[in-house]
Each structure stands twice: as structure tokens, then as C-alpha cells.
């Protein structure tokens, strides 16, 4: 094979103006749709990360306000006072709650700041936000069931007949205006 530039059977052929002649490469295909798709998915993923981050930050900062009634109930438990002391702050632990949901879907894992250091509680809350069941999660993973007492247990039981007659006994002193209203209601015989 010869390397002569003017050889018609040679691998390289030159045109008369000194450039290469022969088969031109095909034009490049436009891939703008790939770029557009990549940008849309990238922005969507970035938005998802930002939203989840903001939600996590919000719950970590303001979650203690949401769990304030739970903290009060836990502090009333003698077992909590015995084992960890006073609970000063509660926040929800998202990753531990997701793991807990596999075995106990109704429970929430709360990270607590206590007198003895950081602790975790597994809590099942009712519709009104009261604690139905609670466990102290030990560092080794074992759980201590906590006996939760109802906050209404210190109220005196009453007879339903007291409601129908409107004569509930109370130890509180009644002022003159309240007594006048009670007398007026009893005289009207409301059904």
C-alpha cells in the first residue's frame, strides 16, 4: 500500500483544495432533552432534600412544644423519677420511630434530656395526646414498661344523678352571682 496522497486506492484522499475528502462523519445528535431531563430531576431531588431537611429541623426545634403534655405525664411517673429523674426536654427521633414502626406501628420514639443524661422513651399516645403506654428504652435495647397513671385519677367520682339534678358538690366557695344563677336555673326546671 502506498502512502501517496494522490493515489486513488490509498486510505487517505485529499481534495483539490488540500483538505480531506471522502465520507463526512454524521452530524452530532442533539441531546438537549437529556440536559433538560437531568436538570428537572436534579432540581426535584434538591427540593426534596431541602423540604425534608426543613421538616426535620422544625420538628427538632419546635417538637418539644408538641410533646410538652407527654413530658408532664412522664414526670408524674414514679418509675421515671426512680430511673432517670426529671425529664427536661423531649424531641421525636425520626429514624428510630421508623424502625419502631416495623414492630410497633402505633409507638413514637422520643429522645429525652433528663437529670441522668440522654434517654429514649417509646410512647403510644391517644387521640387527645395523652400517654396510653410508655417504655423506657435502656441503652442495651431492653425496655422497662412504665405504669402511666391517668391525670383524672385524683378527681372524686360522682353520681350521674347529680348531673340530672344540677347539684354537684364542690368544695369551692360560690360567690353571690354564681349562687343567684344556680337558684335561677333550678327555678326554671330546664329539661
C-alpha distance (Angstrom), angle and dihedral (degrees) to the residues before:
residue distance angle dihedral
X1 . . .
X2 3.70 . .
X3 3.76 127.4 .
X4 3.74 92.6 -145.7
X5 3.79 110.4 141.2
X6 3.75 92.3 -143.8
X7 3.78 96.2 48.0
X8 3.78 106.8 114.8
X9 3.80 91.9 -153.9
X10 3.81 93.8 51.3
X11 3.79 123.2 107.5
X12 3.78 93.7 -114.8
X13 3.73 123.5 52.4
X14 3.75 125.4 -171.3
X15 3.72 124.9 -154.5
X16 3.74 122.1 -132.3
X17 3.80 92.1 -95.8
X18 3.82 93.2 58.2
X19 3.83 98.7 -101.1
X20 3.75 129.4 112.1
X21 3.75 116.9 -85.5
X22 3.71 129.7 -168.1
X23 3.77 132.5 69.8
X24 3.80 113.5 6.4
X25 3.84 116.3 -141.6
X26 3.81 113.7 -108.1
X27 3.81 114.8 -97.7
X28 3.83 115.7 -95.0
X29 3.79 114.1 -96.2
X30 3.75 114.5 -118.6
X31 3.79 113.0 -113.7
X32 3.78 99.7 -174.6
X33 3.80 91.5 123.5
X34 3.81 88.1 60.5
X35 3.80 90.5 53.0
X36 3.80 92.3 47.1
X37 3.80 91.4 48.6
X38 3.81 91.5 47.2
X39 3.80 92.1 50.2
X40 3.82 92.9 48.2
X41 3.81 93.0 49.4
X42 3.81 91.6 43.3
X43 3.79 92.6 52.1
X44 3.82 91.0 45.5
X45 3.81 91.2 51.9
X46 3.79 91.6 46.5
X47 3.83 90.1 49.7
X48 3.80 90.6 50.6
X49 3.80 91.7 51.8
X50 3.81 91.9 48.2
X51 3.83 93.2 48.2
X52 3.81 93.7 48.3
X53 3.78 90.6 46.0
X54 3.79 92.5 51.2
X55 3.81 91.9 48.0
X56 3.80 91.7 49.9
X57 3.80 91.5 47.4
X58 3.81 91.7 48.2
X59 3.79 93.8 50.2
X60 3.79 92.3 45.9
X61 3.81 91.9 51.5
X62 3.80 100.9 36.5
X63 3.81 100.8 24.0
X64 3.78 90.1 90.7
X65 3.80 88.8 66.8
X66 3.82 91.0 52.8
X67 3.81 92.5 49.8
X68 3.82 96.4 43.9
X69 3.86 93.4 107.0
X70 3.82 89.8 49.6
X71 3.80 90.3 50.8
X72 3.81 89.5 52.4
X73 3.81 92.2 51.4
X74 3.80 92.4 47.0
X75 3.81 90.2 51.1
X76 3.82 89.4 54.5
X77 3.81 91.3 58.2
X78 3.80 113.8 99.5
X79 3.82 90.4 -150.6
X80 3.80 92.0 56.6
X81 3.80 91.2 48.7
X82 3.82 89.8 48.7
X83 3.81 96.9 48.6
X84 3.80 107.2 32.0
X85 3.79 107.9 4.3
X86 3.78 122.9 -135.6
X87 3.83 117.9 -1.9
X88 3.80 106.4 -132.5
X89 3.82 102.2 177.6
X90 3.83 138.6 8.7
X91 3.81 128.8 -161.8
X92 3.79 130.5 171.2
X93 3.80 117.9 -107.3
X94 3.83 105.2 -145.5
X95 3.80 99.9 -169.0
X96 3.81 93.4 46.5
X97 3.83 90.6 45.8
X98 3.81 90.4 54.0
X99 3.82 90.2 51.0
X100 3.82 90.3 45.9
X101 3.82 90.7 51.4
X102 3.80 90.0 66.1
X103 3.81 91.3 65.9
X104 3.83 103.0 18.8
X105 3.81 110.9 22.9
X106 3.82 95.4 -178.2
X107 3.82 95.9 55.7
X108 3.81 129.5 91.1
X109 3.81 124.2 -155.9
X110 3.80 112.6 -133.5
X111 3.78 124.3 -167.5
X112 3.79 110.3 -141.9
X113 3.77 134.2 -161.0
X114 3.80 105.5 -147.1
X115 3.79 138.4 169.2
X116 3.81 90.1 -96.4
X117 3.82 95.0 46.8
X118 3.80 135.6 -92.7
X119 3.81 116.6 -12.6
X120 3.81 137.8 169.3
X121 3.79 129.8 -132.3
X122 3.78 128.4 -166.2
X123 3.80 106.3 -147.9
X124 3.81 134.5 -175.7
X125 3.80 109.9 -159.0
X126 3.78 128.2 -161.6
X127 3.79 127.4 -131.7
X128 3.81 92.6 -89.5
X129 3.81 92.5 50.3
X130 3.79 96.0 -101.5
X131 3.81 121.0 138.0
X132 3.81 111.7 -105.2
X133 3.81 98.2 173.2
X134 3.79 132.0 2.9
X135 3.79 136.9 -177.5
X136 3.77 130.5 -168.8
X137 3.81 106.4 -133.9
X138 3.78 108.9 -142.7
X139 3.85 120.0 -144.9
X140 3.82 89.8 -107.8
X141 3.83 90.8 55.2
X142 3.81 98.2 -104.1
X143 3.78 117.6 129.8
X144 3.76 131.1 -134.9
X145 3.81 112.2 -154.7
X146 3.78 111.2 -132.6
X147 3.78 121.9 -146.1
X148 3.75 106.0 -132.2
X149 3.80 115.8 -158.5
X150 3.75 119.5 -151.5
X151 3.78 114.1 -110.2
X152 3.82 88.2 -135.9
X153 3.80 93.3 60.7
X154 3.81 92.9 93.2
X155 3.82 92.1 59.9
X156 3.79 116.4 99.8
X157 3.80 114.6 -112.7
X158 3.79 115.3 -113.3
X159 3.75 135.7 -154.8
X160 3.82 117.7 -112.9
X161 3.80 89.3 -133.1
X162 3.81 87.5 67.2
X163 3.80 89.2 64.0
X164 3.79 94.4 52.8
X165 3.81 93.7 49.5
X166 3.79 93.1 41.9
X167 3.80 91.8 -130.3
X168 3.78 106.5 124.1
X169 3.74 112.9 167.9
X170 3.76 114.9 -124.8
X171 3.77 132.5 176.8
X172 3.79 91.1 -147.7
X173 3.78 117.3 104.1
X174 3.80 113.5 -112.0
X175 3.78 119.2 -137.9
X176 3.82 121.6 -136.9
X177 3.83 95.2 -99.5
X178 3.80 92.6 51.9
X179 3.80 91.6 47.7
X180 3.81 90.7 50.2
X181 3.83 90.5 51.8
X182 3.80 91.5 49.7
X183 3.81 91.0 50.0
X184 3.80 91.2 48.8
X185 3.83 92.3 50.0
X186 3.78 92.4 49.5
X187 3.82 91.4 49.2
X188 3.82 92.6 51.6
X189 3.82 93.4 54.8
X190 3.79 96.3 -143.4
X191 3.82 115.6 -157.9
